[in-house]
Amino acid sequence: MGRGEVTPGAPGWPGWPTDWRLPVRVPLRLRLFFRGVFLLLALATLAMAVGVLQEEKQLGYRNYQDSLRKTQAQIVARLRHPTGQLALLNPRASGEAATPLRPLVLPFSGVDFDDKTKVQQAVEMAGCLVQYPDGSALCVAVGNNPFAGGFIYVAGSFASGALVSHASGDLNFSAAHRVRVSVQMRGQTYRWIALFEALAEGGTVGPSGAPGLRGRLTGYVDGVPIVHGTRNVRDFRGWLWQDGRCIDEAADPAQPGCMKRSFLSLRLPIEIFRDALFQPERGRIVWPPPDLGQIQVRLQVLAPGEGAALFDSDAPGAEPPFALADLGEQLLPGERLRIRRQGAAQDLLDITGRGGEAAGLRWLDSLIRRLPVAGYDAPLALREFVATSLGRYDIELGGDVRSVNKTLAAVATRLMWFVAAMLAAVLLAWALIELRIIRRITLLTRRAASVSSGVRAADGLTQVDLSDLRGGDELGVLAQGLQDLLQRVNEDARRAQIRAAQEKDQWHAVGHEIMSPLQSLLALHGDADDPSRRYISRMQQAVRVLYGQASPSEAFASTTLQLAPLQLDEFLGHVAANADAVGIAGVQFESPGQAVPVRADEYSLEDVVTHVLRNADRHRRPGTPITLRLRLGAGEALVEIHNQGEFIAPEMLDKIFEYGVSDQPDSAAEGHRGQGLFVARTYMAKMGGTIAARNTADGVSFELRLPRAAA
């Protein structure tokens, strides 16, 4: 406590005995006490810094071990995936050009080239596709099983216009789309020209509903004159599929400018492969061929005419598939990854992680190295293996603990400035502790704690007087601001309590006044088959939901629905038939023609459908119907309510289901409180379903999804 402050017990200190006095030597003792405390604090800061460095070194070492194991697990998992096995079976030098294409050994025995889905899955899973800047992709590979035949498989996709089929008997090959393939190996070149011949029954329907195209690629030897009676290459097999939709979704498939995605699959017969499968002089099967990496394959897709190729596999800018050298990106500086095939004399891969070294002070680096950590000097090496169809590969990942020291040195350098700042702050605090701060901070903290206790009380109000702490300095301004804030909080709390009580009383009164005439109406319509009784029961349920709640949103959120088996087809037919009775005309129901059992609350589900129908009725184009359509999905029933009219803004497709959101001006005055769709979403969620809105070509569709129940 500094000089000039009011001493407790002195005149002018309210709430303390006036006969209480401090000894004269207490201020000096307090100063000595504070000086000793700050000296210990400075020593503790230094000790803490050293302790933190040692703990960080231990923690960093453990984290590095865990990180190294995770890196090993990621690398092994990557290599055990077909993509990684492809890289193991086809090691290539880093930076090797992707073109011209060379066959790769697949991690599969062969490819079912006649099935588009299986071919796509095989090449995508294996990761053998070479990517081109225009979005095209091509894979050239052989199977890992020699008994699958001596074939080269070529599969990939490209963009083209509508495919033109070759007419049977037409010797002018340039009038149709065609594929030219060449293979260079062992000083020889094999060339084929494959004509696209569409199959009349091969049309497919894509996701957009546009018909696709499927046809065979009939191969002939390229460069040989073709006359009537020339036979195609028997073992050359190929297929070409084209999607029905355009790559650009805004384009019209019927227009010439529509570019579509085409996928081809070829099997090239290589007789020299079959002859080389067995080497009599060695008496064993040799597969894959030793010179597989020297074989060059080129594929060109030609449009009708003599123009440039639609796609050329030798086009520049191609990106090669994943290679073993790409694993270096997962290594930290100093880590070493070695991959060797068992029985081999040399490593298949030997790379070391690279990175910049963290700069630090020499004495600080020496201090970090001297900090004792158990097991820190032991070498880190993790070993694992990956088995493939052509052999077993040993994976060894070595760690470098020096990276921990380098990282910690960089952290310690920054920590040193922080420690120096702390020591300076300690000295500065010791110099300022004599000033008039401690007492007022203590009082302000104590009263702030009492404010926290008062706010947590049941009424949320607190009464604290901070007038004696006001002043012209920061603490005085803080005390003044806190006093004003407390006054505002108390006023807001009182208003909120009054408003909540008034709203609750209002809902009580409204519920009481509505329930009595509804009960009388229910007695007048006592017959269970009376349609009016159903709507009266729904009104009673709505009143019970809102009765006694502080707000409608809380009422709907706290509602408990009674789920029971319900035949959705019969239920929707009833709703559509009675829509005129509630002022919604022109509702057309499209039934699937079979029973659709679900579990739902009948009245709540009718509220949901009615709210959506009213919304569609308000926004539909005059004279157009509202379509209520029931469809069956995978384990769910889909109810679609469609109206023709204006669209919903994309940013409002999700917000329209929030409470109070309405596009009607003065919506509250006209009865549109923006709660209909909120109720629909709340009830659907409680019944295990969902509701969503989407814009269609001519209007808006609301989709209600409910899980189907067992019949």
Secondary structure as UniProt FT lines:
FT   TURN            3..4
FT   TURN            8..9
FT   TURN            11..12
FT   TURN            14..15
FT   TURN            18..19
FT   TURN            24..25
FT   HELIX           26..80
FT   HELIX           82..89
FT   TURN            94..95
FT   STRAND          104..105
FT   TURN            113..114
FT   HELIX           116..126
FT   STRAND          130..131
FT   TURN            133..134
FT   STRAND          137..142
FT   HELIX           146..148
FT   STRAND          151..160
FT   TURN            168..169
FT   HELIX           173..175
FT   STRAND          178..185
FT   TURN            186..187
FT   STRAND          188..198
FT   TURN            200..201
FT   TURN            207..208
FT   STRAND          213..221
FT   TURN            222..223
FT   TURN            228..229
FT   TURN            234..235
FT   STRAND          237..246
FT   TURN            249..250
FT   TURN            253..254
FT   TURN            256..257
FT   STRAND          260..269
FT   HELIX           271..276
FT   STRAND          278..279
FT   TURN            280..283
FT   STRAND          284..285
FT   TURN            290..291
FT   HELIX           292..294
FT   STRAND          296..302
FT   STRAND          311..312
FT   TURN            313..314
FT   TURN            316..317
FT   HELIX           324..330
FT   TURN            333..334
FT   STRAND          336..341
FT   TURN            342..343
FT   STRAND          349..352
FT   HELIX           362..370
FT   TURN            374..377
FT   STRAND          381..388
FT   TURN            389..390
FT   STRAND          391..398
FT   HELIX           402..432
FT   TURN            433..434
FT   TURN            436..437
FT   HELIX           438..455
FT   TURN            458..459
FT   HELIX           467..469
FT   HELIX           474..524
FT   TURN            528..529
FT   HELIX           531..546
FT   TURN            547..548
FT   HELIX           552..557
FT   STRAND          564..567
FT   HELIX           568..577
FT   HELIX           579..582
FT   STRAND          587..590
FT   STRAND          597..600
FT   HELIX           602..619
FT   TURN            622..623
FT   STRAND          626..632
FT   STRAND          636..645
FT   HELIX           650..652
FT   TURN            653..654
FT   HELIX           655..657
FT   TURN            659..660
FT   TURN            665..671
FT   HELIX           676..686
FT   TURN            687..688
FT   STRAND          690..695
FT   STRAND          699..708
//
